[in-house]
Structure formats: C-alpha cells, structure tokens
Amino acid sequence: MTVPEASMYSRVEIPPMGPTSSRRAPRPGTAGPRSTGRLQRAVDTTVTREITAALREAEGNMAQAARDLGISYKGLWKRMRSLSIDPERFRR
C-alpha cells in the first residue's frame, strides 16, 4: 500500500456549525418546548385533569398516582413540572 503525498491534498475551509436543531431551548422550569395551539391546550387540559384525579385518589402519593396512570414516576414528575401542578395540594 502506498501513501499519497501531502501535496495531493489542499486545505478546505469548513464553516463552523450553527445550531443543530431549529427547536428552541426549553424554558427554565419546564420539561421542554411546547406548542400553544388549540390541540396542545386540549391535550394539556386533559392530562392535567387525569393527573389531578390520580393524585387526589392516591392522596398525593406520586408513586401510586404514576402506577395508576401507567407511566413512570419520573414521567409523572416531568409532566407535573411542565403543567405547574403542585403535588403538595393533594397530600393529607
């Protein structure tokens, strides 16, 4: 195998990479960027209603509420944070 001479190659300027995504960065205290359209508002309303009902039934026990909803504890925590739901409201 022969190695090509260095003079065979010329330097190519590679422009610096810009943002790799067109999505905006998440706001502090939220789970990520959210749409504000009609459909997203309807989904948020339904999710909020279901989470609050599960927390009420579980008397604020987030682990039990997550099991009842069929999602992980971390998933419940992230959704509650993004929807500004305070679990302390449901504890007795």
C-alpha positions in Angstrom: 0.0 0.0 0.0 1.3 3.4 -0.9 0.7 6.6 1.0 -0.2 9.6 -1.1 1.9 12.6 -0.9 0.7 15.5 1.2 0.8 17.9 -1.8 -2.1 16.0 -3.4 -4.5 17.4 -0.8 -5.4 21.0 -0.4 -6.9 22.6 2.7 -10.6 23.1 2.6 -12.2 25.7 4.9 -15.1 24.1 6.8 -17.6 26.7 8.1 -18.4 26.5 11.8 -21.5 24.6 12.6 -24.5 26.5 13.7 -27.3 25.2 15.8 -28.0 21.6 15.0 -31.7 21.9 15.7 -34.3 24.5 14.7 -36.2 23.9 18.0 -35.8 26.5 20.7 -34.2 25.6 24.0 -36.5 24.6 26.9 -37.5 27.4 29.3 -36.2 27.0 32.8 -38.6 25.0 34.9 -40.3 23.3 32.1 -39.9 19.9 30.5 -39.3 21.3 27.1 -40.7 23.5 24.3 -44.5 23.3 24.0 -46.8 24.4 21.3 -49.5 26.9 22.2 -52.0 25.7 19.6 -55.6 24.6 20.2 -54.8 20.9 20.1 -51.9 21.3 22.6 -54.1 23.2 25.0 -56.8 20.5 24.8 -54.2 17.8 25.5 -52.7 19.8 28.4 -56.2 20.2 29.9 -57.0 16.5 29.6 -53.6 15.5 31.0 -54.0 18.0 33.9 -57.4 16.6 34.7 -56.2 13.0 34.7 -53.1 13.7 36.8 -55.0 15.7 39.4 -57.7 13.0 39.6 -55.0 10.3 40.1 -53.2 12.4 42.8 -56.5 13.0 44.6 -57.2 9.3 44.6 -53.7 8.5 45.8 -53.8 11.3 48.4 -50.8 13.0 46.9 -48.7 9.8 46.7 -46.9 10.4 43.4 -45.6 6.8 43.0 -49.1 5.4 43.4 -50.5 8.0 41.0 -47.9 7.1 38.4 -48.8 3.4 38.7 -52.5 4.2 38.4 -51.8 6.3 35.2 -49.5 3.7 33.8 -46.5 6.0 33.5 -43.1 6.2 35.3 -42.6 8.3 38.4 -40.1 10.4 36.5 -42.6 10.8 33.6 -45.3 12.0 36.1 -42.9 14.3 37.7 -41.8 15.9 34.4 -45.4 16.3 33.3 -46.4 17.9 36.6 -43.5 20.3 36.4 -44.4 21.3 32.8 -48.0 21.8 33.7 -47.2 23.6 37.0 -49.1 21.0 39.2 -48.0 21.1 42.8 -48.3 17.6 44.5 -48.5 19.2 47.9 -52.1 20.3 47.2 -53.2 16.7 47.2 -51.4 15.4 50.4 -53.4 14.9 53.5 
